[in-house]
Amino acid sequence: MEKRSTTQQTNRVQGEGNYDAAREYNKHTRRFVKSGRVSETAREAEPKTAEEAKELRDAEEAGKSRAKGRPQDPAPD
């Protein structure tokens, strides 16, 4: 049986999550928030048409319908 180094074993941990990916995601998220572009980016992501808004609402409802046992989002529409 081949013995792996501790570094190789650590990089392969996937049980409760990928620690390296989580660390990288958190680093980039903090950098983005500090950039001050959150509001601007949120406005850019808003639906451009009524049809696009409806598609997004429908997709959200479809997702919620599959979330068994999860409380409904208390945020207003």
Contacts in CASP RR format, 6 or more apart in sequence:
PFRMAT RR
TARGET T0000
AUTHOR 0000-0000-0000
METHOD contacts of the structure
MODEL  1
MEKRSTTQQTNRVQGEGNYDAAREYNKHTRRFVKSGRVSETAREAEPKTA
EEAKELRDAEEAGKSRAKGRPQDPAPD
10 19 0 8 1.000
11 20 0 8 1.000
13 19 0 8 1.000
32 38 0 8 1.000
47 53 0 8 1.000
47 55 0 8 1.000
47 56 0 8 1.000
57 77 0 8 1.000
64 70 0 8 1.000
64 72 0 8 1.000
64 73 0 8 1.000
END
